[in-house]
Amino acid sequence: MKYCLLIITLLGLTACYEDTDVTLHQPGVYKGKVDTHTQTKEERQAILQKRLSQVQTDR
């Protein structure tokens, strides 16, 4: 019984493990993959405006 309690306690503590690795980023430097859009800025703006007008009917 003692060993079962010990094993359950150890398994419970491993579930609380948090990775302590810290990622430092340089301000103003985007390090992700290139953002490729198939639409122009104006097309995206028109789509967003249409979506907004569908939801925000009271404004």
BAZA-99134 format. One line per 5 residues: number of its first residue (from 1); their letters; for each residue x, y, z of N, C-alpha, C, O. Coordinates in steps of 0.001 Angstrom, whole numbers. Example, Ala and Ser with C-alpha at 12.3 -4.5 7.8 and 13.67 -1.06 7.14 Angstrom:
<pts>
1) as) 13190,-5690,7800,12300,-4500,7800,13200,-3300,7800,14236,-3319,8465  12850,-2250,7080,13670,-1060,7140,12900,30,7870,13409,1138,8039;
</pts>
This chain:
<pts>
1) mkycl) 820,-1186,0,0,0,0,866,1253,0,542,2244,-654  1979,1199,745,2896,2325,801,3454,2661,-583,3560,3826,-966  3803,1619,-1310,4405,1820,-2621,3393,2384,-3617,3745,3196,-4472  2156,1956,-3505,1100,2480,-4383,910,3972,-4156,775,4741,-5108  901,4374,-2891,748,5784,-2557,1945,6584,-3070,1778,7691,-3583;
6) liitl) 3131,6036,-2936,4339,6692,-3420,4304,6844,-4939,4641,7907,-5460  3906,5810,-5645,3835,5849,-7107,2785,6862,-7558,3027,7630,-8490  1633,6870,-6911,581,7822,-7270,1042,9256,-7019,764,10147,-7821  1735,9477,-5928,2251,10807,-5610,3273,11250,-6650,3223,12385,-7125  4189,10373,-7002,5207,10726,-7995,4588,10991,-9361,5000,11921,-10055;
11) lglta) 3615,10197,-9751,2938,10433,-11028,2169,11753,-11000,2125,12471,-11998  1577,12063,-9877,856,13325,-9744,1784,14519,-9835,1418,15543,-10413  2971,14408,-9279,3932,15506,-9335,4506,15691,-10737,4820,16816,-11125  4646,14623,-11492,5173,14769,-12855,4156,15452,-13756,4536,16045,-14766  2887,15386,-13420,1872,16062,-14218,1955,17568,-14037,1442,18310,-14874;
16) cyedt) 2579,18034,-12982,2699,19464,-12706,3987,20054,-13284,4290,21220,-13031  4730,19293,-14034,6006,19758,-14584,5770,20874,-15588,4884,20766,-16435  6544,21933,-15504,6451,23041,-16442,7836,23278,-17038,8835,23354,-16322  7872,23392,-18347,9139,23616,-19029,9647,25019,-18695,8904,25992,-18826  10877,25129,-18274,11439,26411,-17869,12248,27061,-18982,12930,28056,-18739;
21) dvtlh) 12188,26526,-20185,12921,27095,-21310,12305,28439,-21689,11100,28528,-21923  13122,29476,-21750,12654,30826,-22051,13096,31202,-23454,14258,31017,-23817  12169,31729,-24239,12489,32184,-25585,12602,33699,-25570,11649,34392,-25211  13754,34214,-25954,13966,35651,-26005,13782,36129,-27443,14329,35543,-28377  13010,37191,-27608,12752,37750,-28932,13355,39145,-29026,13372,39896,-28051;
26) qpgvy) 13845,39475,-30204,14365,40808,-30442,13215,41707,-30877,12425,41307,-31733  13094,42904,-30319,11995,43779,-30708,12127,44223,-32164,13205,44610,-32616  11014,44159,-32883,10989,44618,-34266,11485,43607,-35275,11538,43910,-36467  11851,42408,-34834,12361,41392,-35741,11390,40220,-35750,11214,39546,-34735  10761,39977,-36897,9830,38859,-37022,10609,37643,-37489,11261,37683,-38532;
31) kgkvd) 10544,36567,-36723,11329,35379,-37042,10471,34220,-37514,10957,33094,-37624  9190,34483,-37796,8303,33436,-38271,8424,33262,-39774,9244,33907,-40428  7588,32376,-40310,7631,32164,-41751,6956,33333,-42469,6168,34066,-41870  7264,33498,-43731,6765,34613,-44512,5248,34507,-44637,4707,33435,-44906  4578,35632,-44440,3131,35692,-44495,2702,35895,-45949,2867,36980,-46507;
36) thtqt) 2158,34856,-46550,1744,34957,-47944,229,35018,-48027,-471,34118,-47562  -264,36093,-48626,-1695,36264,-48825,-1996,36113,-50306,-1233,36563,-51160  -3119,35473,-50595,-3535,35335,-51987,-4395,36508,-52410,-4697,36668,-53592  -4792,37331,-51446,-5627,38479,-51746,-4853,39766,-51495,-3910,39804,-50705  -5274,40811,-52183,-4639,42107,-51958,-5177,42712,-50667,-6144,42221,-50084;
41) keerq) -4539,43772,-50244,-4961,44447,-49020,-6396,44950,-49157,-7178,44864,-48210  -6737,45464,-50307,-8081,45992,-50533,-9132,44883,-50504,-10229,45082,-49982  -8803,43716,-51062,-9739,42594,-51047,-9976,42094,-49617,-11110,41808,-49232  -8897,41992,-48839,-9040,41573,-47441,-9859,42589,-46655,-10694,42217,-45830  -9616,43880,-46915,-10353,44932,-46229,-11842,44860,-46565,-12680,45053,-45684;
46) ailqk) -12184,44583,-47831,-13584,44475,-48244,-14260,43279,-47570,-15411,43378,-47145  -13562,42168,-47471,-14119,40978,-46816,-14368,41252,-45339,-15414,40884,-44805  -13414,41896,-44679,-13577,42207,-43259,-14705,43207,-43040,-15459,43094,-42074  -14820,44182,-43931,-15894,45168,-43813,-17255,44503,-43972,-18202,44849,-43267  -17357,43549,-44896,-18610,42821,-45107,-18960,42001,-43864,-20112,41986,-43431;
51) rlsqv) -17959,41316,-43289,-18194,40522,-42083,-18620,41410,-40927,-19511,41043,-40161  -17993,42579,-40792,-18339,43488,-39720,-19771,43989,-39874,-20507,44080,-38892  -20162,44308,-41089,-21522,44826,-41302,-22566,43740,-41060,-23702,44061,-40710  -22223,42480,-41234,-23161,41397,-40972,-23381,41195,-39478,-24469,40802,-39057  -22353,41461,-38677,-22432,41212,-37242,-22871,42459,-36487,-23706,42385,-35585;
56) qtdr) -22315,43589,-36852,-22572,44851,-36146,-23745,45576,-36815,-23551,46619,-37438  -24940,45038,-36691,-26086,45637,-37376,-26626,46872,-36668,-27370,47648,-37268  -26267,47068,-35403,-26777,48220,-34664,-25908,49464,-34824,-26205,50498,-34225  -24866,49389,-35599,-23950,50532,-35724,-23949,51073,-37121,-23237,52035,-37410;
</pts>
